Amino acid sequence: MRYVSTRGDRTERRFCDILLEGLAPDGGLYMPVSYPQVDDATLTKWRGLSYAELAFEILSLYIDDIPAEDLRALVNRTYTEKVFGTPEITPLKTLEPGLALEALSNGPTLAFKDMAMQLLGGLFEYELGRRGETLNILGATSGDTGSAAEYAMRGKAGVNVFMLSPHGRMSPFQQAQMFSLQDANIHNIAVTGVFDDCQDIVKAVSNDLDFKRKYKIGTVNSINWARLLAQVVYYFAGWLQATKTNDEKVAFTVPSGNFGNVCAGHVARMMGLPIEKLVVATNENDVLDEFFRTGHYRVRGAADTFETSSPSMDISKASNFERFVFDLLGRDGARVKALFGNAEFKLTEAEHAHIAQFGFVSGASTHADRVSTIRWCYEAFGQLIDTHTADGLKVALQYRQADVPMLVLETALPAKFASTIVEALGIEPPRPAGLEHIESLPKRVTVMPVDAGAIKDFIASHV
Ligand SMILES: *Cc1c(COP(=O)(O)O)cnc(C)c1O
């Protein structure tokens, strides 16, 4: 398998070349030159596999520059009951006939980002070891991504993590998750500013090309193809659990922000997985919903990006969205480049109509919807869900079809977003065993000013 850019650069690269890179040199995102097709016999063969075996089969279709036995061992070490809590790894939780949650949030940080990040940690360690290189990951987080990255990279050889977060602005639980890590290669930096300040520092440091090269600065952001690929696996796993024969279709609803998760669903569907619909659910930050309804893509500025009770979806520029548009427009890199050169664009009517062939539909949800959906789900089915999953469930109900099971991806556990659960139900969500007293553990964090120079000095003196 080879990979090309969405913006017209047709230089073909291999998996391990793009693994450690961010954007393609022309500013585009990497995509496989074609989608491997999974036929009926293969689907039948996959019915009996464990999650790790299934992951190996799917990853092997896209990774041909890691020896099969090495890849198999890496995947087997990653998707274990010990790390993800159940032998199924992503079990379905049935709410009623034809409606289920797919549990993706039982990894170490209680959000679905662990599904991909845990694999990325293993792949980074493997490839850096093979090359005899090191990497210093610099990132900014307001919550889920930073903790998932730290738990994936902790103790890994050849990798250091420098994670910036806005001082005093994450929930006590989120702070405790990150700051309680005592691993020598994990560096928490609490910046006395807001999230945007943290992100600006990351940009400033990355734009200093001499510094970047000298200190081998890298990222783990959601445009990384390996992260997306890891997420393709649980669409297959969900379909396999929900069906008995290969002619049965299912629909997925995906609480969306950067469009990484649902883009993996698109890839699975393009490979031939029988997916009837991919339902994109947003919160009040509805850039994606507007696009799917109208064909009009309109990035919002910071002032028009709302802070909501499903904060991991508070995104106004969906960084993976370009991948789908590339496929929608027949892989016309020049046209993609022209469109994404602007903060907004409008598809032609014919192009907009073409979306239906890819199975996409969309909807949006509000704080009041989240609260009432959390309440309804608890009262009707005894299932406690988090705010992001509630956005998904609310929109999923708009698109149910009689003979098509609807699977809503559970993207986080309620323990992470306790205050809205208390608002909806008057009860504290339970915490997984071992995390009851996480706030009282010793913390390892350095508080620093909004000053890119100071952060550079800190990195230089800690590698
Ligand atoms: C990151 C995240 C999302 C959004 O996923 P994307 O891949 O960015 O669309 C939804 N819910 C939770 C809990 C998240 O952490």
The ligand as an SDF file (V2000), in Angstrom:
LIG
                    3D

 15 15  0  0  0  0  0  0  0  0999 V2000
  -12.3110   13.6030   20.4260 C   0  0  0  0  0  0  0  0  0  0  0  0
  -13.6900   13.3100   20.9010 C   0  0  0  0  0  0  0  0  0  0  0  0
  -14.8130   13.3860   20.0370 C   0  0  0  0  0  0  0  0  0  0  0  0
  -14.6990   13.8480   18.5940 C   0  0  0  0  0  0  0  0  0  0  0  0
  -14.0300   12.9220   17.7810 O   0  0  0  0  0  0  0  0  0  0  0  0
  -13.4380   13.3820   16.3560 P   0  0  0  0  0  0  0  0  0  0  0  0
  -12.6440   12.2270   15.8840 O   0  0  0  0  0  0  0  0  0  0  0  0
  -12.5950   14.5950   16.6410 O   0  0  0  0  0  0  0  0  0  0  0  0
  -14.5950   13.6950   15.4750 O   0  0  0  0  0  0  0  0  0  0  0  0
  -16.0570   13.0310   20.5350 C   0  0  0  0  0  0  0  0  0  0  0  0
  -16.2120   12.6510   21.8270 N   0  0  0  0  0  0  0  0  0  0  0  0
  -15.1690   12.5660   22.6760 C   0  0  0  0  0  0  0  0  0  0  0  0
  -15.4120   12.1640   24.0780 C   0  0  0  0  0  0  0  0  0  0  0  0
  -13.8680   12.8970   22.2560 C   0  0  0  0  0  0  0  0  0  0  0  0
  -12.8380   12.8120   23.1190 O   0  0  0  0  0  0  0  0  0  0  0  0
  1  2  1  0
  2  3  1  0
  2 14  2  0
  3  4  1  0
  3 10  2  0
  4  5  1  0
  5  6  1  0
  6  7  2  0
  6  8  1  0
  6  9  1  0
 10 11  1  0
 11 12  2  0
 12 13  1  0
 12 14  1  0
 14 15  1  0
M  END
$$$$
